[in-house]
Amino acid sequence: MNDFQYLTPLFWDQPQFRDPNVLRATLENGNAQIRRWILLRFLQYARVKETFAWFSLDDIRETLDALPRQSADRTKWIRLLEVYGTAHRG
């Protein structure tokens, strides 16, 4: 079974990012705009477990303002940051 199966529905419209090696390389070497777009995609559509596997709490905190103020996603992530504090993943 593919451990990265969750990337298929997450990147339904961007098949290159279904490959974890491509995704990792883009996050490490891509420009800030594409990295932010990928993180927002995770915040909106991925499970918490997968998001924490790819991004630090600081990364998430810095990107929250890009989510709509009244969105359920924003509310969820604000609460998760309150619960998990400033710990780093990775």
Backbone torsions as a table, in degrees:
resi	resn	phi	psi	omega
1	MET	NA	140.0	-178.7
2	ASN	-78.2	118.8	179.4
3	ASP	-65.9	-19.2	-177.0
4	PHE	-106.4	24.1	-179.2
5	GLN	-57.6	-31.3	-178.2
6	TYR	-64.2	-16.8	179.7
7	LEU	-72.0	-23.9	-178.0
8	THR	-63.5	-55.1	178.0
9	PRO	-70.8	-26.9	-179.8
10	LEU	-66.0	-37.9	-179.5
11	PHE	-117.9	52.4	-179.8
12	TRP	-58.0	-30.0	-175.3
13	ASP	-104.4	-2.4	-179.0
14	GLN	-133.7	74.4	-171.9
15	PRO	-59.2	-24.7	179.7
16	GLN	-62.3	-29.9	-178.3
17	PHE	-82.7	0.4	173.7
18	ARG	-74.8	-17.3	176.4
19	ASP	-87.9	115.7	-176.4
20	PRO	-59.9	-29.3	178.6
21	ASN	-68.9	-40.0	176.8
22	VAL	-66.9	-43.6	179.5
23	LEU	-60.8	-46.9	-180.0
24	ARG	-61.2	-45.8	179.9
25	ALA	-63.0	-37.9	178.9
26	THR	-67.7	-40.9	178.6
27	LEU	-67.3	-33.0	-179.4
28	GLU	-81.0	-34.3	-170.9
29	ASN	-120.0	-9.4	-177.2
30	GLY	-75.4	167.9	178.9
31	ASN	-74.3	167.0	-175.3
32	ALA	-61.1	-35.7	-177.8
33	GLN	-64.8	-45.5	-179.5
34	ILE	-70.6	-36.8	177.3
35	ARG	-62.7	-41.5	178.2
36	ARG	-64.3	-41.8	179.1
37	TRP	-61.0	-43.7	179.3
38	ILE	-63.2	-45.2	178.8
39	LEU	-61.2	-43.3	177.5
40	LEU	-61.1	-38.0	177.8
41	ARG	-61.6	-43.3	177.3
42	PHE	-63.1	-45.7	-177.8
43	LEU	-61.5	-32.3	-177.1
44	GLN	-89.4	-30.5	-169.6
45	TYR	-125.4	-19.4	-176.7
46	ALA	-91.6	162.2	173.3
47	ARG	-74.2	158.2	-179.6
48	VAL	-56.9	-44.2	-178.7
49	LYS	-54.3	-46.7	-179.3
50	GLU	-70.4	-38.3	179.7
51	THR	-63.3	-43.6	178.0
52	PHE	-65.8	-26.6	179.2
53	ALA	-71.0	-26.4	-175.3
54	TRP	-105.5	-23.5	-171.7
55	PHE	-134.5	148.4	175.6
56	SER	-81.2	162.7	175.8
57	LEU	-62.1	-35.4	177.1
58	ASP	-63.4	-41.8	176.2
59	ASP	-57.9	-45.8	-178.5
60	ILE	-64.3	-47.4	-179.4
61	ARG	-57.0	-42.8	-177.9
62	GLU	-69.0	-17.8	-175.7
63	THR	-104.1	-11.1	-175.7
64	LEU	-55.0	-35.9	-178.0
65	ASP	-62.2	-18.0	178.7
66	ALA	-78.2	-15.1	176.4
67	LEU	-82.9	145.0	178.1
68	PRO	-55.7	139.1	-174.9
69	ARG	-52.9	-41.1	-174.5
70	GLN	-99.0	14.9	-176.4
71	SER	-78.9	148.6	176.0
72	ALA	-63.7	-34.0	178.7
73	ASP	-61.6	-45.8	-179.8
74	ARG	-62.5	-45.5	178.8
75	THR	-59.6	-44.0	179.2
76	LYS	-60.1	-47.7	-176.4
77	TRP	-71.4	-33.6	174.8
78	ILE	-61.3	-44.3	179.5
79	ARG	-65.2	-42.7	178.3
80	LEU	-61.6	-39.2	177.5
81	LEU	-66.7	-35.2	175.9
82	GLU	-64.3	-43.0	-177.0
83	VAL	-69.6	-45.3	-174.2
84	TYR	-91.3	-7.0	174.7
85	GLY	64.8	-139.0	-175.1
86	THR	-106.3	16.0	179.9
87	ALA	-60.5	148.5	179.2
88	HIS	-102.6	144.3	176.0
89	ARG	-99.7	159.4	170.9
90	GLY	131.5	NA	NA
